[in-house]
Amino acid sequence: ETDFGGGVVRDTSDLNKHLASETALGRVGLPDDIGSVVAFLCSDESKWINAQRIEVSGGFKI
């Protein structure tokens, strides 16, 4: 629910509901859902993480 992609997911109720139904958490992601992961990866606590693909999708399509 951001302005990413012109805000289409946020502004289109049917699309938002459809995408939410495809996630394990039952909702679309919010900026804080992604931001906390980015903040962690930018911190010293993640210094041993490198060359990884980290999925931050709320369990989309599992």
Distance bins in CASP14 RR format, pairs under 12 A and 6 or more apart:
PFRMAT RR
TARGET T0000
AUTHOR 0000-0000-0000
RMODE 2
METHOD distances of the structure
MODEL  1
1 7 0 0 0 0 1 0 0 0 0 0 0
1 8 0 0 0 0 0 1 0 0 0 0 0
1 9 1 0 0 1 0 0 0 0 0 0 0
1 10 1 0 1 0 0 0 0 0 0 0 0
1 11 0 0 0 0 1 0 0 0 0 0 0
1 12 0 0 0 0 0 1 0 0 0 0 0
1 13 0 0 0 0 0 1 0 0 0 0 0
1 15 0 0 0 0 0 1 0 0 0 0 0
1 16 1 0 0 1 0 0 0 0 0 0 0
1 19 0 0 0 0 0 1 0 0 0 0 0
1 20 0 0 0 0 0 1 0 0 0 0 0
1 27 0 0 0 0 1 0 0 0 0 0 0
1 28 1 0 1 0 0 0 0 0 0 0 0
1 29 1 0 0 1 0 0 0 0 0 0 0
1 30 1 0 1 0 0 0 0 0 0 0 0
1 31 1 0 0 1 0 0 0 0 0 0 0
1 32 0 0 0 0 0 1 0 0 0 0 0
1 33 0 0 0 0 1 0 0 0 0 0 0
1 34 0 0 0 0 0 1 0 0 0 0 0
2 8 0 0 0 0 0 1 0 0 0 0 0
2 9 1 0 0 1 0 0 0 0 0 0 0
2 10 1 0 0 1 0 0 0 0 0 0 0
2 11 0 0 0 0 0 1 0 0 0 0 0
2 16 0 0 0 0 0 1 0 0 0 0 0
2 28 0 0 0 0 1 0 0 0 0 0 0
2 29 0 0 0 0 1 0 0 0 0 0 0
2 30 1 0 0 1 0 0 0 0 0 0 0
2 31 1 0 1 0 0 0 0 0 0 0 0
2 32 0 0 0 0 0 1 0 0 0 0 0
2 33 0 0 0 0 0 1 0 0 0 0 0
2 34 0 0 0 0 1 0 0 0 0 0 0
2 35 0 0 0 0 0 1 0 0 0 0 0
3 9 0 0 0 0 0 1 0 0 0 0 0
3 10 1 0 0 1 0 0 0 0 0 0 0
3 11 0 0 0 0 1 0 0 0 0 0 0
3 31 0 0 0 0 1 0 0 0 0 0 0
4 10 0 0 0 0 1 0 0 0 0 0 0
4 11 0 0 0 0 0 1 0 0 0 0 0
4 28 0 0 0 0 0 1 0 0 0 0 0
4 29 0 0 0 0 0 1 0 0 0 0 0
4 30 0 0 0 0 0 1 0 0 0 0 0
4 31 0 0 0 0 1 0 0 0 0 0 0
4 34 0 0 0 0 1 0 0 0 0 0 0
5 11 0 0 0 0 0 1 0 0 0 0 0
5 12 0 0 0 0 0 1 0 0 0 0 0
5 15 0 0 0 0 0 1 0 0 0 0 0
6 12 0 0 0 0 0 1 0 0 0 0 0
6 15 0 0 0 0 0 1 0 0 0 0 0
7 15 0 0 0 0 1 0 0 0 0 0 0
7 16 0 0 0 0 1 0 0 0 0 0 0
7 28 0 0 0 0 0 1 0 0 0 0 0
8 14 0 0 0 0 0 1 0 0 0 0 0
8 15 1 0 0 1 0 0 0 0 0 0 0
8 16 0 0 0 0 1 0 0 0 0 0 0
8 18 0 0 0 0 0 1 0 0 0 0 0
8 19 0 0 0 0 0 1 0 0 0 0 0
8 28 0 0 0 0 0 1 0 0 0 0 0
9 15 1 0 1 0 0 0 0 0 0 0 0
9 16 1 0 1 0 0 0 0 0 0 0 0
9 17 0 0 0 0 0 1 0 0 0 0 0
9 18 0 0 0 0 1 0 0 0 0 0 0
9 19 1 0 0 1 0 0 0 0 0 0 0
9 20 0 0 0 0 1 0 0 0 0 0 0
9 22 0 0 0 0 0 1 0 0 0 0 0
9 23 0 0 0 0 0 1 0 0 0 0 0
9 27 0 0 0 0 0 1 0 0 0 0 0
9 28 1 0 1 0 0 0 0 0 0 0 0
9 29 0 0 0 0 1 0 0 0 0 0 0
9 30 0 0 0 0 0 1 0 0 0 0 0
9 60 0 0 0 0 0 1 0 0 0 0 0
10 16 1 0 0 1 0 0 0 0 0 0 0
10 19 0 0 0 0 0 1 0 0 0 0 0
10 20 0 0 0 0 0 1 0 0 0 0 0
10 28 0 0 0 0 1 0 0 0 0 0 0
10 29 0 0 0 0 0 1 0 0 0 0 0
10 30 0 0 0 0 1 0 0 0 0 0 0
10 31 0 0 0 0 0 1 0 0 0 0 0
11 28 0 0 0 0 0 1 0 0 0 0 0
12 18 0 0 0 0 1 0 0 0 0 0 0
12 19 0 0 0 0 1 0 0 0 0 0 0
12 20 0 0 0 0 0 1 0 0 0 0 0
12 28 0 0 0 0 0 1 0 0 0 0 0
13 19 0 0 0 0 0 1 0 0 0 0 0
13 20 0 0 0 0 0 1 0 0 0 0 0
13 28 0 0 0 0 0 1 0 0 0 0 0
14 20 0 0 0 0 0 1 0 0 0 0 0
14 21 0 0 0 0 0 1 0 0 0 0 0
15 21 0 0 0 0 0 1 0 0 0 0 0
15 22 0 0 0 0 0 1 0 0 0 0 0
15 28 0 0 0 0 1 0 0 0 0 0 0
16 22 0 0 0 0 0 1 0 0 0 0 0
16 23 0 0 0 0 0 1 0 0 0 0 0
16 26 0 0 0 0 0 1 0 0 0 0 0
16 27 0 0 0 0 1 0 0 0 0 0 0
16 28 1 0 1 0 0 0 0 0 0 0 0
16 29 0 0 0 0 0 1 0 0 0 0 0
16 30 0 0 0 0 0 1 0 0 0 0 0
17 23 0 0 0 0 0 1 0 0 0 0 0
17 26 0 0 0 0 1 0 0 0 0 0 0
17 27 0 0 0 0 1 0 0 0 0 0 0
17 28 0 0 0 0 1 0 0 0 0 0 0
18 26 0 0 0 0 0 1 0 0 0 0 0
18 27 0 0 0 0 0 1 0 0 0 0 0
18 28 0 0 0 0 1 0 0 0 0 0 0
18 60 0 0 0 0 0 1 0 0 0 0 0
19 25 0 0 0 0 0 1 0 0 0 0 0
19 26 0 0 0 0 1 0 0 0 0 0 0
19 27 0 0 0 0 1 0 0 0 0 0 0
19 28 1 0 1 0 0 0 0 0 0 0 0
19 29 0 0 0 0 1 0 0 0 0 0 0
19 57 0 0 0 0 0 1 0 0 0 0 0
19 58 0 0 0 0 0 1 0 0 0 0 0
19 59 0 0 0 0 0 1 0 0 0 0 0
19 60 1 0 0 1 0 0 0 0 0 0 0
19 61 0 0 0 0 1 0 0 0 0 0 0
20 26 1 0 1 0 0 0 0 0 0 0 0
20 27 1 0 1 0 0 0 0 0 0 0 0
20 28 1 0 1 0 0 0 0 0 0 0 0
20 29 0 0 0 0 1 0 0 0 0 0 0
20 30 0 0 0 0 0 1 0 0 0 0 0
20 58 0 0 0 0 0 1 0 0 0 0 0
20 59 0 0 0 0 0 1 0 0 0 0 0
20 60 0 0 0 0 1 0 0 0 0 0 0
21 27 0 0 0 0 1 0 0 0 0 0 0
21 28 0 0 0 0 0 1 0 0 0 0 0
21 60 0 0 0 0 0 1 0 0 0 0 0
21 61 0 0 0 0 0 1 0 0 0 0 0
22 28 0 0 0 0 1 0 0 0 0 0 0
22 29 0 0 0 0 0 1 0 0 0 0 0
22 57 0 0 0 0 1 0 0 0 0 0 0
22 58 0 0 0 0 1 0 0 0 0 0 0
22 59 0 0 0 0 1 0 0 0 0 0 0
22 60 1 0 1 0 0 0 0 0 0 0 0
22 61 1 0 1 0 0 0 0 0 0 0 0
22 62 0 0 0 0 1 0 0 0 0 0 0
23 29 1 0 0 1 0 0 0 0 0 0 0
23 33 0 0 0 0 0 1 0 0 0 0 0
23 55 0 0 0 0 0 1 0 0 0 0 0
23 56 0 0 0 0 0 1 0 0 0 0 0
23 57 1 0 0 1 0 0 0 0 0 0 0
23 58 1 0 1 0 0 0 0 0 0 0 0
23 59 1 0 1 0 0 0 0 0 0 0 0
23 60 1 0 1 0 0 0 0 0 0 0 0
23 61 1 0 0 1 0 0 0 0 0 0 0
23 62 0 0 0 0 1 0 0 0 0 0 0
24 55 0 0 0 0 0 1 0 0 0 0 0
24 57 0 0 0 0 1 0 0 0 0 0 0
24 58 1 0 1 0 0 0 0 0 0 0 0
24 59 1 0 1 0 0 0 0 0 0 0 0
24 60 1 0 0 1 0 0 0 0 0 0 0
24 61 0 0 0 0 1 0 0 0 0 0 0
24 62 1 0 1 0 0 0 0 0 0 0 0
25 33 0 0 0 0 1 0 0 0 0 0 0
25 56 0 0 0 0 0 1 0 0 0 0 0
25 57 0 0 0 0 1 0 0 0 0 0 0
25 58 1 0 1 0 0 0 0 0 0 0 0
25 59 1 0 0 1 0 0 0 0 0 0 0
25 60 0 0 0 0 1 0 0 0 0 0 0
25 62 0 0 0 0 0 1 0 0 0 0 0
26 57 0 0 0 0 0 1 0 0 0 0 0
26 58 0 0 0 0 1 0 0 0 0 0 0
26 59 0 0 0 0 1 0 0 0 0 0 0
26 60 0 0 0 0 1 0 0 0 0 0 0
26 62 0 0 0 0 0 1 0 0 0 0 0
27 33 0 0 0 0 1 0 0 0 0 0 0
27 57 0 0 0 0 0 1 0 0 0 0 0
27 58 0 0 0 0 1 0 0 0 0 0 0
27 59 0 0 0 0 0 1 0 0 0 0 0
27 60 0 0 0 0 0 1 0 0 0 0 0
28 34 0 0 0 0 0 1 0 0 0 0 0
28 57 0 0 0 0 1 0 0 0 0 0 0
28 58 0 0 0 0 1 0 0 0 0 0 0
28 59 0 0 0 0 0 1 0 0 0 0 0
28 60 0 0 0 0 1 0 0 0 0 0 0
29 35 0 0 0 0 0 1 0 0 0 0 0
29 36 0 0 0 0 0 1 0 0 0 0 0
29 37 0 0 0 0 0 1 0 0 0 0 0
29 56 0 0 0 0 1 0 0 0 0 0 0
29 57 0 0 0 0 1 0 0 0 0 0 0
29 58 1 0 0 1 0 0 0 0 0 0 0
29 59 0 0 0 0 0 1 0 0 0 0 0
29 60 0 0 0 0 1 0 0 0 0 0 0
30 36 0 0 0 0 0 1 0 0 0 0 0
30 56 0 0 0 0 0 1 0 0 0 0 0
30 58 0 0 0 0 0 1 0 0 0 0 0
31 37 0 0 0 0 0 1 0 0 0 0 0
31 38 0 0 0 0 1 0 0 0 0 0 0
31 39 0 0 0 0 0 1 0 0 0 0 0
31 56 0 0 0 0 0 1 0 0 0 0 0
32 38 0 0 0 0 0 1 0 0 0 0 0
32 39 0 0 0 0 1 0 0 0 0 0 0
32 56 0 0 0 0 0 1 0 0 0 0 0
33 39 0 0 0 0 0 1 0 0 0 0 0
33 56 1 0 0 1 0 0 0 0 0 0 0
33 57 0 0 0 0 1 0 0 0 0 0 0
33 58 1 0 0 1 0 0 0 0 0 0 0
33 59 0 0 0 0 0 1 0 0 0 0 0
33 60 0 0 0 0 0 1 0 0 0 0 0
34 40 0 0 0 0 0 1 0 0 0 0 0
34 41 0 0 0 0 0 1 0 0 0 0 0
34 54 0 0 0 0 0 1 0 0 0 0 0
34 55 0 0 0 0 0 1 0 0 0 0 0
34 56 1 0 1 0 0 0 0 0 0 0 0
34 57 0 0 0 0 1 0 0 0 0 0 0
34 58 0 0 0 0 0 1 0 0 0 0 0
35 41 0 0 0 0 1 0 0 0 0 0 0
35 42 0 0 0 0 1 0 0 0 0 0 0
35 43 0 0 0 0 0 1 0 0 0 0 0
35 56 0 0 0 0 1 0 0 0 0 0 0
36 42 0 0 0 0 0 1 0 0 0 0 0
36 43 0 0 0 0 0 1 0 0 0 0 0
36 46 0 0 0 0 0 1 0 0 0 0 0
36 56 0 0 0 0 1 0 0 0 0 0 0
37 43 0 0 0 0 0 1 0 0 0 0 0
37 45 0 0 0 0 0 1 0 0 0 0 0
37 46 0 0 0 0 1 0 0 0 0 0 0
37 49 0 0 0 0 0 1 0 0 0 0 0
37 52 0 0 0 0 0 1 0 0 0 0 0
37 54 1 0 0 1 0 0 0 0 0 0 0
37 55 0 0 0 0 1 0 0 0 0 0 0
37 56 1 0 1 0 0 0 0 0 0 0 0
37 57 0 0 0 0 0 1 0 0 0 0 0
37 58 0 0 0 0 0 1 0 0 0 0 0
38 46 0 0 0 0 0 1 0 0 0 0 0
38 54 0 0 0 0 1 0 0 0 0 0 0
38 56 0 0 0 0 1 0 0 0 0 0 0
39 45 0 0 0 0 1 0 0 0 0 0 0
39 46 0 0 0 0 1 0 0 0 0 0 0
39 56 0 0 0 0 0 1 0 0 0 0 0
40 46 1 0 1 0 0 0 0 0 0 0 0
40 47 0 0 0 0 0 1 0 0 0 0 0
40 49 0 0 0 0 1 0 0 0 0 0 0
40 54 0 0 0 0 1 0 0 0 0 0 0
40 56 0 0 0 0 0 1 0 0 0 0 0
41 47 0 0 0 0 1 0 0 0 0 0 0
41 48 0 0 0 0 0 1 0 0 0 0 0
41 49 1 0 0 1 0 0 0 0 0 0 0
41 50 0 0 0 0 0 1 0 0 0 0 0
41 52 0 0 0 0 1 0 0 0 0 0 0
41 54 1 0 0 1 0 0 0 0 0 0 0
41 56 0 0 0 0 1 0 0 0 0 0 0
42 49 0 0 0 0 0 1 0 0 0 0 0
43 49 0 0 0 0 0 1 0 0 0 0 0
46 52 0 0 0 0 1 0 0 0 0 0 0
46 54 0 0 0 0 1 0 0 0 0 0 0
55 61 0 0 0 0 0 1 0 0 0 0 0
55 62 0 0 0 0 1 0 0 0 0 0 0
END
